[in-house]
Amino acid sequence: MKLENKIAIITGMASGIGRAAAFLFAEEGARVLAVDIQKEAGEEVVTAIREKGFTAEFFHRNLTDLRQIREMVDKSIQMFGRLDILYNNAGVDFPGTVLEVTEEDWEKAININLKSVFFSCKYAVEQMIRQKTGGVIVNTGSVASVVATPQRAVYDTAKGGVLQLTKSIALDFAEAGIRANCLIPGIIATAMTNVEGSVSAPPALEGTYQPLGRMGTPEEVAKAALFLASDDSSFITGTALVVDGGYLLH
Ligand SMILES: NC(=O)c1ccc[n+]([C@@H]2O[C@H](COP(=O)([O-])OP(=O)(O)OC[C@H]3O[C@@H](n4cnc5c(N)ncnc54)[C@H](O)[C@@H]3O)[C@@H](O)[C@H]2O)c1
């Protein structure tokens, strides 16, 4: 098992990629603190994980609130005594060019897609340093961290920030034994890509967005997250792992 005895926080695990990762990390031996704003769906995931004989605890929190982010890290210590892995996965799509995005939109989109990631890292790093055990951070970027995606001004801004934040943490805390890496998913079949007006909606696939010719699955991204969270990637830090069916090739 790749995560035996590890304590992992996974955010945004009630759906999509986070849901697949919660199952996979637990199956690989992690004790998972599973955090989401969706109470019922989050609880269902954790119940299903437990029914398979693995360890997970649901923690219902809104991660746009700093106090609730701190509570998430504190909960991991209270429940499991430690924090080894933080997988920041929660995020929302946000359409609009710079002309359409209002200050209110900006705050909504940045708060969950960037600010929550920043402060989750801050509190997790504090704890990992206190433990003197090092730790691993996996942040969720997007192809939008690297290239512009159509009509996604604030989403691109946030995801670009997540990639830079990850590098910054990797550099500053390498000596403390903390690794930080960024996942770069392409278009993945989840609730996020199943909404009208989304750049990721099926019509976008009729072009040449993803040379492999299909959407990725949440499980395919979860496996890459597992690699970054486990010792299999022990000499990898501050980099981006692209899981995009070739989206960034052209
Ligand atoms: N699906 C894609 O094509 C794609 C592509 C690139 C990047 N991503 C990124 O992958 C991550 C997961 O996306 P997904 O496709 O699985 O989406 P999803 O909508 O299926 O899951 C996102 C989860 O985040 C949770 N969440 C949202 N706001 C929250 C908040 N304030 N506090 C706590 N939880 C919150 C949601 O409840 C949901 O369970 C996101 O960061 C997304 O930006 C997705």
The ligand as an ORCA input file, in Angstrom:
! r2SCAN-3c Opt
* xyz 0 1
  N     -13.194     18.712    -14.361
  C     -12.271     19.314    -15.085
  O     -12.300     19.309    -16.333
  C     -11.130     20.019    -14.403
  C     -10.069     20.471    -15.207
  C      -9.002     21.106    -14.608
  C      -8.996     21.314    -13.242
  N     -10.040     20.879    -12.488
  C      -9.984     21.139    -11.055
  O     -10.130     19.924    -10.358
  C     -10.731     20.189     -9.081
  C     -11.906     19.246     -8.884
  O     -12.864     19.519     -9.869
  P     -14.011     18.498    -10.335
  O     -14.035     18.540    -11.789
  O     -13.868     17.203     -9.607
  O     -15.290     19.320     -9.845
  P     -16.558     18.919     -8.967
  O     -17.483     20.073     -9.091
  O     -17.036     17.559     -9.310
  O     -15.938     18.870     -7.483
  C     -15.529     20.020     -6.791
  C     -15.823     19.820     -5.315
  O     -15.362     20.989     -4.598
  C     -16.327     21.281     -3.600
  N     -16.282     22.677     -3.201
  C     -16.591     23.750     -3.981
  N     -16.540     24.878     -3.241
  C     -16.185     24.507     -1.980
  C     -15.992     25.227     -0.759
  N     -16.155     26.559     -0.688
  N     -15.606     24.535      0.340
  C     -15.474     23.186      0.288
  N     -15.671     22.457     -0.828
  C     -16.012     23.110     -1.953
  C     -17.658     20.936     -4.277
  O     -18.723     20.787     -3.351
  C     -17.322     19.661     -5.021
  O     -17.557     18.514     -4.232
  C     -11.093     21.677     -9.092
  O     -10.099     22.403     -8.410
  C     -11.085     22.032    -10.564
  O     -10.833     23.385    -10.797
  C     -11.106     20.236    -13.030
*
